[in-house]
Amino acid sequence: MPGKPPRPCRAPMCSGKTTERQGYCEEHVHLATGWQRTQQGKNSTERGYGGHWRKLRRVVMQRDGGLCQPCRQAGRITSASAVDHIVPKGEGGTDSHDNLQAICSPCHKAKTQQEATRARQGDT
């Protein structure tokens, strides 16, 4: 099976190509930040989501009835697929029950994007 075709490097004004998931050529790989640089290739336990997290997740999903809490607040009924930190751990949040909520994939993706934008802008 052929490998992935090279893509342009994500670095501004770079004409380099890459097949790596983080999207940077070898010269600019140091620009990869966040999850991709620190968490890529680690299993869930190595990322801090071992047995303790799985137990917390079950408790929160049961407490929230398996429903996405942001959708519920907006008057929609949607099944949750994940448990999310309301205040991200990177912004001082904890694993306490009152900082966790059941959330659906679209809400989780949107919330994560907002958090990443804040972090890049230094608004945390």
Secondary structure as GFF3:
##gff-version 3
##sequence-region A 1 124
A	DSSP	beta_strand	7	8	.	.	.	ID=ss1
A	DSSP	beta_strand	17	18	.	.	.	ID=ss2
A	DSSP	three_ten_helix	26	31	.	.	.	ID=ss3
A	DSSP	alpha_helix	34	38	.	.	.	ID=ss4
A	DSSP	alpha_helix	51	63	.	.	.	ID=ss5
A	DSSP	alpha_helix	69	73	.	.	.	ID=ss6
A	DSSP	beta_strand	82	85	.	.	.	ID=ss7
A	DSSP	three_ten_helix	89	91	.	.	.	ID=ss8
A	DSSP	three_ten_helix	97	99	.	.	.	ID=ss9
A	DSSP	beta_strand	100	103	.	.	.	ID=ss10
A	DSSP	alpha_helix	105	121	.	.	.	ID=ss11
###
